[in-house]
């Protein structure tokens, strides 16, 4: 399964509304996330991929596409560390 597929599934798991998820979807305004569900989502992603987001990175992950890209970048970083 690709990073995109995993992230989308984790987002879907925490949705309370039935909407189409695109890379342009904003977790808060489009998908109904609140701060607790956002942090829970990031924690699940961190646990899945053994990565850690810092605060600045978290702020950039409000759109699905940015979140996917951040995870992919983190995974590349861990390969080269």
C-alpha positions as CSV (number, residue, x, y, z in Angstrom):
1,X,0.0,0.0,0.0
2,X,1.3,3.5,-0.9
3,X,1.8,6.3,1.7
4,X,-1.1,8.1,0.0
5,X,-3.4,5.1,0.4
6,X,-2.4,4.6,4.1
7,X,-2.9,8.3,4.9
8,X,-6.3,8.4,3.2
9,X,-7.5,5.3,5.0
10,X,-6.4,6.8,8.3
11,X,-8.2,10.0,7.5
12,X,-11.4,8.1,6.5
13,X,-11.3,6.2,9.8
14,X,-11.7,9.4,11.8
15,X,-14.3,11.1,9.6
16,X,-17.7,11.9,10.9
17,X,-19.1,13.1,7.6
18,X,-19.3,11.4,4.2
19,X,-17.2,13.5,1.8
20,X,-14.8,12.8,-1.0
21,X,-11.2,13.2,0.1
22,X,-8.9,14.9,-2.3
23,X,-5.3,16.2,-1.9
24,X,-6.7,19.7,-1.7
25,X,-9.1,18.8,1.1
26,X,-8.5,20.7,4.3
27,X,-8.8,18.5,7.4
28,X,-10.5,21.1,9.4
29,X,-12.7,23.1,7.0
30,X,-13.6,20.3,4.5
31,X,-13.4,17.1,6.5
32,X,-14.7,18.2,9.9
33,X,-11.6,17.5,11.9
34,X,-10.9,19.2,15.2
35,X,-7.6,19.6,17.1
36,X,-8.0,16.2,18.9
37,X,-8.8,14.2,15.8
38,X,-5.9,16.0,14.0
39,X,-3.4,15.1,16.7
40,X,-4.8,11.5,16.8
41,X,-4.3,11.2,13.0
42,X,-0.8,12.4,13.2
43,X,0.0,10.1,16.1
44,X,-1.3,7.1,14.1
45,X,0.8,8.1,11.1
46,X,3.9,8.5,13.3
47,X,3.3,5.1,14.9
48,X,2.8,3.5,11.5
49,X,5.9,4.9,9.9
50,X,8.1,5.4,13.0
51,X,8.5,9.1,12.3
52,X,8.0,12.3,14.4
53,X,6.4,15.6,13.3
54,X,7.6,18.7,14.9
55,X,5.2,21.6,15.5
56,X,6.2,23.5,12.4
57,X,5.6,20.4,10.3
58,X,2.2,19.8,11.9
59,X,1.1,23.3,10.9
60,X,1.9,22.5,7.3
61,X,-0.2,19.3,7.3
62,X,-3.7,20.7,7.3
63,X,-4.3,19.8,3.6
64,X,-4.3,16.2,2.7
65,X,-1.7,16.6,-0.1
66,X,0.7,18.4,2.2
67,X,0.3,15.7,4.8
68,X,1.0,13.0,2.3
69,X,4.1,14.9,1.1
70,X,5.3,15.4,4.6
71,X,5.1,11.7,5.4
72,X,6.9,10.9,2.2
73,X,9.7,13.4,3.0
74,X,10.0,12.1,6.5
75,X,10.4,8.6,5.2
76,X,13.1,9.7,2.7
77,X,14.9,11.5,5.6
78,X,15.0,8.3,7.7
79,X,16.5,6.3,4.8
80,X,19.4,8.7,4.6
81,X,20.0,9.2,8.3
